Amino acid sequence: MKEEHLRSIMQNYPITGDLTEAIPYGSGHINDTYRLTYQEDGRERRYILQRMNKSIFTKPVELMENIVGVTEWLKKKIIEQGGDPERETLNVISANDGKPYFVDEAGDYWRVYTFIEKACCYDAVENENDFYQSAVAFGHFQRMLADYPAETLHETIEGFHDTKARFAVFKKAVADDICGRAASVQKEIQFVLDHEETANILGQMQAEGKLPLRVTHNDTKLNNIMLDEKTGKAICVIDLDTVMPGLAINDFGDSIRFGASTGAEDEVDLSKIECDMHLFEVYTKGFIEGCAGSLTDTEIEMLPMGAKVMTYECGMRFLTDYLVGDTYFKIHREGHNLDRCRTQFKLVSDMEKKWDTMAEIVRKYK
């Protein structure tokens, strides 16, 4: 993206001074993100400018309504608790017309945040304290939004964690077998079918009123947490595009799926893949501490199930994509999605072997 175009976008925002730097920023794969630096009267101010990906987020106006609602709520809570609202939540800057976004002549949607200074984020767990800090932050996110009316939020991606619906899509992909791949992956297909109960359990509990609807982040990876450069403590949850109504234990579960695995998501050697119980404990401790009593006893008890369901769901999605011709997840080699699905199913099997240990760890911090 040329700097002239970014400059023209920023002219639609109430930001003064000289633009001295405009560079691509971060490691995200969905939106186009830039960090802009402005100079005025010897002072330097920085901003994040993003072009939202309309092919993934098809309702950007509703998405921004979610983000504004949640960040304004968080800001109020942070001020009440004596915190720093400039650093502890995202701050959306409205365009000159008062809207939290700007639409350019090509129909692209843009947004601007103030840049959080003296903070950083990591793409991978470098040490267990980073993982613990991310757990505390996502737990704290739950606590701060515990009384937010979750049902008023829009679904930015419809049925994102409707595992039962994804199971139905998977079965259709097997039946249609449009790429003729089903015969070679019968073992993986059978694994999904044998775990149909796993696909149904959380939705059923929610329908029965046993699991409350919450504001959920739905992308609880380490790189969506800003850590203070000096203290190493988590200060802010970012990337709120997938904030919508959901189950708190799904947020917990996705973190375990990604962060407590002993190998890469696409590791070919499955002997390297297991769910590390030490990292599971580190995250469980931090998450429950961060939630600080805002979860119900049932939610806490079901945290291991959140990890199992999210891992199973992700593996099922990888396998579905493999069966239909790798149309959703980007692949970098033949059978890439199949490798990914196998690591997830290995993790599920390992969790099942360690189920009593996981339950015991959760009880320890309840």
Phi and psi in degrees as a GROMACS rama.xvg file:
@    title "Ramachandran Plot"
@    xaxis  label "Phi"
@    yaxis  label "Psi"
@TYPE xy
-72.9691  146.218  LYS-2
-61.1226  -32.4875  GLU-3
-61.4733  -38.371  GLU-4
-69.0701  -42.4082  HIS-5
-61.7876  -39.49  LEU-6
-62.7835  -40.7565  ARG-7
-66.5393  -34.8075  SER-8
-63.9235  -45.9427  ILE-9
-68.8711  -17.6816  MET-10
-66.7879  -13.1406  GLN-11
-92.1747  9.72678  ASN-12
-122.349  149.908  TYR-13
-78.2848  57.4442  PRO-14
-116.993  125.994  ILE-15
-107.832  169.761  THR-16
104.219  -177.74  GLY-17
-99.9538  130.547  ASP-18
-75.7777  114.309  LEU-19
-106.412  -15.8635  THR-20
-155.524  138.393  GLU-21
-141.41  108.355  ALA-22
-131.064  147.423  ILE-23
-59.0563  146.82  PRO-24
-141.286  142.642  TYR-25
82.9733  -179.096  GLY-26
-118.542  15.0654  SER-27
-67.6218  149.554  GLY-28
-108.015  -4.25391  HIS-29
-103.129  -56.4087  ILE-30
-95.4206  157.431  ASN-31
-89.6802  120.618  ASP-32
-120.473  135.695  THR-33
-133.951  146.075  TYR-34
-106.425  124.011  ARG-35
-111.619  138.044  LEU-36
-116.645  130.193  THR-37
-118.106  143.255  TYR-38
-117.591  133.864  GLN-39
-153.567  122.991  GLU-40
52.2772  41.5752  ASP-41
78.476  0.576422  GLY-42
-104.669  145.435  ARG-43
-113.138  131.696  GLU-44
-130.847  142.172  ARG-45
-124.092  150.57  ARG-46
-138.413  157.534  TYR-47
-106.93  125.517  ILE-48
-113.366  129.813  LEU-49
-130.669  137.297  GLN-50
-97.4683  120.77  ARG-51
-76.3015  142.074  MET-52
-83.6779  103.363  ASN-53
-71.3417  -21.2539  LYS-54
-72.154  -26.7749  SER-55
-96.6605  -45.5253  ILE-56
-105.367  92.0827  PHE-57
-78.4922  -10.9581  THR-58
-125.509  72.8532  LYS-59
-62.3387  -29.5129  PRO-60
-66.2274  -45.4962  VAL-61
-64.7839  -39.319  GLU-62
-57.8337  -46.1101  LEU-63
-69.9071  -30.4426  MET-64
-61.5671  -42.3133  GLU-65
-58.8963  -50.281  ASN-66
-63.6181  -44.1725  ILE-67
-63.7679  -44.292  VAL-68
-59.7989  -46.055  GLY-69
-71.0271  -43.7094  VAL-70
-69.2862  -35.7673  THR-71
-66.227  -39.4125  GLU-72
-61.8771  -47.5039  TRP-73
-62.508  -41.8803  LEU-74
-58.7652  -44.5206  LYS-75
-61.5831  -44.3967  LYS-76
-64.5084  -42.0791  LYS-77
-63.0442  -42.4932  ILE-78
-64.0551  -43.4329  ILE-79
-58.8902  -32.9113  GLU-80
-94.0375  7.80281  GLN-81
77.3115  20.5186  GLY-82
-88.9398  -171.418  GLY-83
-109.06  101.013  ASP-84
-67.3555  -15.1698  PRO-85
-77.3648  -22.1112  GLU-86
-117.491  -19.8372  ARG-87
-97.408  -0.661111  GLU-88
-153.073  161.696  THR-89
-67.4001  143.343  LEU-90
-118.642  110.551  ASN-91
-81.4002  131.728  VAL-92
-99.773  124.104  ILE-93
-74.7442  148.585  SER-94
-71.9158  174.652  ALA-95
-59.8489  -26.0846  ASN-96
-87.2938  5.00169  ASP-97
88.8495  -6.83224  GLY-98
-83.2773  150.397  LYS-99
-80.4268  21.0649  PRO-100
-158.804  165.239  TYR-101
-131.105  137.311  PHE-102
-106.375  122.477  VAL-103
-85.6255  -179.145  ASP-104
-65.228  -19.6687  GLU-105
-88.2355  -1.58276  ALA-106
85.3188  10.6705  GLY-107
-83.0732  143.787  ASP-108
-99.3279  130.543  TYR-109
-121.461  152.465  TRP-110
-142.628  158.589  ARG-111
-130.101  134.033  VAL-112
-119.16  153.382  TYR-113
-71.1215  143.712  THR-114
-80.0624  133.202  PHE-115
-84.4963  111.294  ILE-116
-80.1503  154.536  GLU-117
54.8476  40.8855  LYS-118
-142.896  158.776  ALA-119
-147.609  170.137  CYS-120
-140.799  159.093  CYS-121
-121.203  144.461  TYR-122
-80.3501  -23.4392  ASP-123
-136.681  156.826  ALA-124
-69.2624  110.988  VAL-125
-87.365  -32.3507  GLU-126
-152.677  163.66  ASN-127
-67.2204  -22.4089  GLU-128
-66.0066  -36.1206  ASN-129
-61.3704  -43.1992  ASP-130
-64.9382  -42.1953  PHE-131
-61.4225  -45.5919  TYR-132
-62.3507  -38.347  GLN-133
-66.0414  -36.0407  SER-134
-64.312  -45.7736  ALA-135
-59.8251  -43.0006  VAL-136
-65.0026  -45.352  ALA-137
-70.7012  -31.748  PHE-138
-67.0173  -43.2745  GLY-139
-62.7325  -37.2649  HIS-140
-58.037  -43.3313  PHE-141
-62.0836  -45.135  GLN-142
-63.8517  -44.3009  ARG-143
-65.8878  -27.6605  MET-144
-107.593  13.3802  LEU-145
-60.4355  -31.6703  ALA-146
-105.501  13.3476  ASP-147
-74.5463  137.133  TYR-148
-71.8164  87.872  PRO-149
-57.4664  -31.8009  ALA-150
-67.0277  -14.955  GLU-151
-83.2252  -9.90069  THR-152
-79.2889  149.456  LEU-153
-81.424  152.188  HIS-154
-84.4536  106.127  GLU-155
-71.7831  -30.4641  THR-156
-130.105  109.431  ILE-157
-62.5827  132.284  GLU-158
64.2087  29.8157  GLY-159
-56.3013  -46.4153  PHE-160
-117.441  37.3545  HIS-161
-87.4045  86.3587  ASP-162
-64.1192  -34.2095  THR-163
-62.5735  -43.8625  LYS-164
-66.5305  -37.8004  ALA-165
-67.0974  -31.4752  ARG-166
-63.8832  -41.6619  PHE-167
-64.5083  -40.4343  ALA-168
-63.5139  -40.6715  VAL-169
-60.7444  -47.2111  PHE-170
-61.3021  -37.234  LYS-171
-66.4407  -39.8173  LYS-172
-62.8336  -38.0326  ALA-173
-66.7137  -45.214  VAL-174
-64.7549  -41.7473  ALA-175
-73.9642  -39.7783  ASP-176
43.2273  53.3596  ASP-177
-65.5667  -20.1882  ILE-178
-105.885  1.65214  CYS-179
65.6525  32.5004  GLY-180
-102.107  -11.8507  ARG-181
-60.8703  -38.6144  ALA-182
-60.6157  -31.2645  ALA-183
-86.478  -4.88056  SER-184
-128.876  37.59  VAL-185
-61.7821  -35.6434  GLN-186
-62.9673  -44.3227  LYS-187
-69.1836  -39.7154  GLU-188
-61.6688  -42.996  ILE-189
-64.6714  -34.9174  GLN-190
-59.5043  -45.6985  PHE-191
-62.6272  -46.8775  VAL-192
-63.5777  -37.9376  LEU-193
-67.6563  -18.4957  ASP-194
-108.933  28.0078  HIS-195
-56.5851  -35.2083  GLU-196
-59.4885  -35.5451  GLU-197
-63.766  -34.7878  THR-198
-68.0872  -27.4173  ALA-199
-98.2195  -23.4778  ASN-200
-62.3748  -45.8263  ILE-201
-71.8257  -40.2833  LEU-202
-62.2047  -37.8704  GLY-203
-67.074  -42.6348  GLN-204
-65.4988  -37.2041  MET-205
-65.5554  -43.1568  GLN-206
-62.0779  -31.3078  ALA-207
-85.7667  2.0601  GLU-208
79.1174  14.1341  GLY-209
-86.1994  -19.7461  LYS-210
-127.142  119.908  LEU-211
-77.3001  151.793  PRO-212
-72.2403  132.026  LEU-213
-127.782  165.604  ARG-214
-77.9853  120.353  VAL-215
-121.645  152.913  THR-216
-85.7098  -44.2436  HIS-217
72.4701  11.7318  ASN-218
-152.396  62.7611  ASP-219
-87.0354  50.7989  THR-220
-86.5624  159.007  LYS-221
-55.6618  -35.4646  LEU-222
-75.8482  4.68584  ASN-223
-103.922  20.2542  ASN-224
-123.068  129.853  ILE-225
-91.8254  128.07  MET-226
-107.829  137.567  LEU-227
-65.0525  128.831  ASP-228
-63.5959  -30.304  GLU-229
-84.8264  -48.0382  LYS-230
-93.0652  -21.2871  THR-231
77.6468  3.63933  GLY-232
-86.7929  146.143  LYS-233
-67.7144  133.705  ALA-234
-120.568  -24.5563  ILE-235
-153.826  136.962  CYS-236
-90.4813  128.782  VAL-237
-119.45  -175.63  ILE-238
53.8537  74.23  ASP-239
-97.1526  17.5712  LEU-240
-60.6282  -32.9031  ASP-241
-100.465  16.0159  THR-242
-66.2701  125.084  VAL-243
-165.483  177.509  MET-244
-67.4788  140.146  PRO-245
-174.508  -159.713  GLY-246
-110.848  132.343  LEU-247
-58.894  -35.2385  ALA-248
-70.4662  -19.1875  ILE-249
-70.4208  -40.2892  ASN-250
-60.625  -45.4345  ASP-251
-59.574  -47.3609  PHE-252
-63.0017  -38.911  GLY-253
-68.2535  -33.6309  ASP-254
-63.9781  -42.4441  SER-255
-66.1889  -44.6681  ILE-256
-53.0851  -43.9685  ARG-257
-87.4854  -42.2344  PHE-258
-93.1789  -22.3096  GLY-259
-100.388  3.03518  ALA-260
-75.8603  141.596  SER-261
-84.3411  -1.17413  THR-262
-141.115  174.006  GLY-263
-68.9743  157.03  ALA-264
-62.6758  -24.9814  GLU-265
-115.248  26.44  ASP-266
-60.8392  132.701  GLU-267
-84.1768  -34.2718  VAL-268
-84.7396  97.9068  ASP-269
-68.2886  -14.4063  LEU-270
-66.9636  -15.8256  SER-271
-88.0645  -5.42622  LYS-272
-102.714  120.508  ILE-273
-155.409  167.373  GLU-274
-91.8069  111.108  CYS-275
-70.1064  113.896  ASP-276
-68.9989  -26.9899  MET-277
-68.0098  -45.9876  HIS-278
-67.1583  -34.3171  LEU-279
-59.8183  -42.7458  PHE-280
-68.0374  -41.7118  GLU-281
-57.0947  -45.8725  VAL-282
-72.0972  -41.9226  TYR-283
-58.8274  -45.8603  THR-284
-57.8568  -49.3138  LYS-285
-65.9904  -41.2717  GLY-286
-66.0268  -45.8894  PHE-287
-66.6208  -37.7271  ILE-288
-61.6212  -45.5968  GLU-289
-64.0121  -38.3419  GLY-290
-66.507  -29.5532  CYS-291
47.152  50.9757  ALA-292
86.3596  4.4773  GLY-293
-83.7546  -12.697  SER-294
-92.9757  153.058  LEU-295
-78.0053  164.624  THR-296
-59.768  -38.4453  ASP-297
-65.5166  -42.0495  THR-298
-59.4471  -45.5125  GLU-299
-63.8575  -44.6232  ILE-300
-59.8448  -32.2049  GLU-301
-91.261  6.62133  MET-302
-55.7207  -45.3766  LEU-303
-59.0649  -36.4896  PRO-304
-65.7898  -34.8203  MET-305
-58.8571  -41.7337  GLY-306
-65.2685  -43.4988  ALA-307
-66.1731  -45.5924  LYS-308
-64.6262  -44.6463  VAL-309
-64.7986  -36.5551  MET-310
-70.7956  -43.9045  THR-311
-61.3031  -45.9946  TYR-312
-60.8553  -43.2664  GLU-313
-65.3806  -43.1923  CYS-314
-61.7206  -41.1099  GLY-315
-63.1075  -38.9282  MET-316
-66.6351  -41.2487  ARG-317
-61.2179  -43.8127  PHE-318
-66.8648  -41.6932  LEU-319
-58.4369  -45.3605  THR-320
-64.2178  -37.5582  ASP-321
-61.8012  -43.4782  TYR-322
-66.0485  -31.8873  LEU-323
-95.5509  3.818  VAL-324
104.518  23.3398  GLY-325
57.4927  57.4091  ASP-326
-99.028  -12.8993  THR-327
-109.751  -59.5777  TYR-328
-83.1618  135.115  PHE-329
-66.2532  136.43  LYS-330
-118.341  152.212  ILE-331
-121.172  3.32422  HIS-332
-163.046  163.198  ARG-333
-62.4592  132.425  GLU-334
75.101  15.5863  GLY-335
-60.0203  -45.9973  HIS-336
-66.5907  -29.9652  ASN-337
-68.0391  -41.7749  LEU-338
-60.3888  -43.4755  ASP-339
-62.1476  -44.2115  ARG-340
-63.3789  -38.2441  CYS-341
-66.1698  -36.5235  ARG-342
-65.3583  -39.0097  THR-343
-66.535  -41.2655  GLN-344
-69.5547  -33.3273  PHE-345
-64.6149  -40.1215  LYS-346
-63.304  -43.5425  LEU-347
-58.9989  -46.519  VAL-348
-61.7484  -39.8329  SER-349
-67.4266  -39.7011  ASP-350
-60.7084  -41.2407  MET-351
-61.8721  -37.942  GLU-352
-67.4913  -30.4416  LYS-353
-104.649  17.7471  LYS-354
-56.5656  -44.928  TRP-355
-63.6076  -38.7613  ASP-356
-64.7317  -43.5323  THR-357
-61.5216  -43.8515  MET-358
-64.1362  -38.7082  ALA-359
-65.2344  -40.5757  GLU-360
-62.9109  -43.6138  ILE-361
-62.2619  -44.348  VAL-362
-61.196  -33.3714  ARG-363
-60.0005  -34.9737  LYS-364
-108.586  4.54768  TYR-365
